[in-house]
């Protein structure tokens, strides 16, 4: 006996609309290429850190390390978008039971993905803001205020997304009862 449901026969227009999701495949493949670019960037920065260690002061080392962390966080964001977006909007990856399946993927949907992305963007913004403040003497006050304001806007946006998600979850839960 098979676990799979019988195939549903769609009319021509619904079949075309549903099949159009595959147009996103080149976008996800492009993000994989971008991920490769970030790997190269990371290795270049790491090489710079290793090869110049004797010529760098503590602040310069800290800025390079924060840059490495930034690249890793952006890379994590890319992976969430690639894997979560593909799984949510294009096709199942069928990773159930795979030992390397990311924990968050088992309960990913568009709403969860939005909250995770917002949190990742806040993390990336935090690293950028920290780098700016560590090196504040090279920035004018207007730049510092602008970057801080943008970070606060990201925080407020993430809170609004999380709050909206919570309301939708509660509403959906209440409508089932």
C-alpha positions as CSV (number, residue, x, y, z in Angstrom):
1,X,0.0,0.0,0.0
2,X,1.4,3.4,-1.0
3,X,1.7,6.4,1.3
4,X,1.3,8.9,-1.5
5,X,-2.0,10.4,-2.4
6,X,-3.3,9.8,-5.9
7,X,-2.2,12.4,-8.5
8,X,-4.7,15.3,-8.9
9,X,-5.5,16.1,-12.5
10,X,-5.5,19.8,-13.0
11,X,-7.1,21.8,-15.8
12,X,-4.8,23.6,-18.3
13,X,-4.9,27.0,-16.6
14,X,-4.4,25.8,-13.0
15,X,-1.6,23.4,-14.3
16,X,0.1,26.4,-16.0
17,X,-0.2,28.6,-12.9
18,X,1.0,25.8,-10.6
19,X,3.9,24.9,-12.9
20,X,5.0,28.5,-13.0
21,X,6.6,28.0,-9.6
22,X,9.5,26.4,-11.4
23,X,10.4,29.8,-12.9
24,X,11.9,30.5,-9.5
25,X,14.5,27.7,-9.9
26,X,17.0,29.9,-11.7
27,X,16.7,32.4,-8.9
28,X,17.6,29.8,-6.3
29,X,20.5,28.6,-8.5
30,X,21.7,32.2,-8.8
31,X,21.7,32.5,-5.0
32,X,23.8,29.3,-4.8
33,X,26.3,31.1,-7.1
34,X,26.2,34.1,-4.8
35,X,26.9,31.7,-1.9
36,X,30.0,30.7,-3.7
37,X,31.0,34.3,-4.1
38,X,30.7,34.8,-0.3
39,X,32.9,31.7,0.2
40,X,35.6,33.3,-1.9
41,X,35.2,36.6,-0.1
42,X,35.4,34.8,3.3
43,X,38.6,33.0,2.2
44,X,40.2,36.3,1.0
45,X,39.4,38.1,4.3
46,X,40.7,35.1,6.3
47,X,43.9,35.1,4.2
48,X,44.2,38.8,4.8
49,X,43.9,38.3,8.6
50,X,46.4,35.4,8.7
51,X,49.0,37.0,6.4
52,X,48.8,40.4,8.0
53,X,48.5,39.5,11.6
54,X,51.9,40.9,12.6
55,X,51.0,44.3,11.0
56,X,47.5,44.7,12.4
57,X,46.5,46.3,15.7
58,X,43.7,44.8,17.9
59,X,41.1,47.1,16.4
60,X,42.0,46.1,12.9
61,X,41.9,42.4,13.8
62,X,38.5,42.9,15.4
63,X,37.1,44.7,12.3
64,X,38.3,41.9,10.1
65,X,36.9,39.2,12.4
66,X,33.6,41.1,12.5
67,X,33.7,41.2,8.7
68,X,34.2,37.4,8.7
69,X,31.2,37.0,11.0
70,X,29.2,39.3,8.7
71,X,30.0,37.1,5.7
72,X,29.0,33.9,7.7
73,X,25.7,35.5,8.8
74,X,24.9,36.6,5.2
75,X,25.8,33.1,4.0
76,X,23.4,31.7,6.7
77,X,20.7,34.1,5.4
78,X,21.3,32.9,1.9
79,X,20.9,29.3,3.0
80,X,17.7,30.0,4.7
81,X,16.3,31.7,1.6
82,X,17.6,29.0,-0.8
83,X,16.6,25.9,1.2
84,X,13.5,27.4,2.9
85,X,12.3,29.3,-0.1
86,X,12.7,26.3,-2.5
87,X,11.0,24.0,0.0
88,X,8.1,26.4,0.6
89,X,7.5,27.8,-2.9
90,X,8.9,25.4,-5.5
91,X,9.1,21.7,-4.4
92,X,9.8,19.5,-1.5
93,X,13.4,18.5,-0.9
94,X,12.3,15.2,0.7
95,X,15.0,15.4,3.5
96,X,12.9,13.7,6.2
97,X,15.1,11.4,8.1
98,X,18.3,12.7,6.5
99,X,20.9,13.2,9.3
100,X,21.9,16.6,8.1
101,X,18.4,18.0,7.7
102,X,18.3,21.5,9.3
103,X,16.1,21.4,12.4
104,X,14.1,24.5,11.4
105,X,13.2,23.0,8.0
106,X,10.8,20.5,9.4
107,X,8.4,23.3,10.4
108,X,9.2,26.0,7.7
109,X,6.4,27.9,6.0
110,X,6.3,31.4,4.5
111,X,5.5,33.0,7.9
112,X,8.3,31.2,9.8
113,X,10.7,32.0,6.9
114,X,9.8,35.8,7.2
115,X,10.5,35.8,10.9
116,X,13.8,33.9,10.5
117,X,14.9,36.2,7.7
118,X,14.0,39.3,9.8
119,X,16.0,38.0,12.7
120,X,19.0,37.3,10.4
121,X,18.8,40.8,8.9
122,X,18.9,42.2,12.4
123,X,22.0,40.1,13.2
124,X,23.7,41.3,10.1
125,X,22.7,44.9,10.7
126,X,24.0,44.6,14.3
127,X,27.4,43.5,13.0
128,X,27.5,46.4,10.6
129,X,26.5,48.8,13.3
130,X,29.1,47.4,15.7
131,X,31.8,47.7,13.0
132,X,30.8,51.3,12.4
133,X,30.9,52.2,16.1
134,X,34.3,50.5,16.6
135,X,35.6,52.6,13.8
136,X,33.4,55.7,14.6
137,X,36.2,58.2,14.2
138,X,36.1,57.8,10.4
139,X,32.4,58.5,10.2
140,X,30.5,61.7,10.6
141,X,27.6,62.1,13.0
142,X,25.0,62.0,10.3
143,X,26.3,58.6,9.1
144,X,26.2,57.2,12.6
145,X,22.7,58.5,13.2
146,X,21.5,57.1,9.8
147,X,23.0,53.7,10.4
148,X,21.5,53.6,13.9
149,X,18.1,54.7,12.5
150,X,18.2,52.0,9.8
151,X,19.0,49.4,12.5
152,X,16.1,50.6,14.6
153,X,13.8,50.4,11.6
154,X,14.9,46.8,11.1
155,X,14.2,46.0,14.7
156,X,10.7,47.6,14.5
157,X,10.0,45.8,11.3
158,X,11.0,42.4,12.7
159,X,8.9,43.1,15.8
160,X,5.9,43.9,13.6
161,X,6.4,40.8,11.5
162,X,6.7,38.6,14.6
163,X,3.6,40.3,16.1
164,X,1.6,39.9,13.0
165,X,2.7,36.2,12.7
166,X,1.6,35.7,16.3
167,X,-1.8,37.2,15.7
168,X,-2.3,35.1,12.6
169,X,-1.3,31.9,14.5
170,X,-3.7,32.7,17.3
171,X,-6.5,33.6,14.9
172,X,-5.9,30.3,13.0
173,X,-5.8,28.4,16.2
174,X,-9.0,30.0,17.4
175,X,-10.8,29.3,14.1
176,X,-10.1,25.6,14.4
177,X,-11.9,25.4,17.8
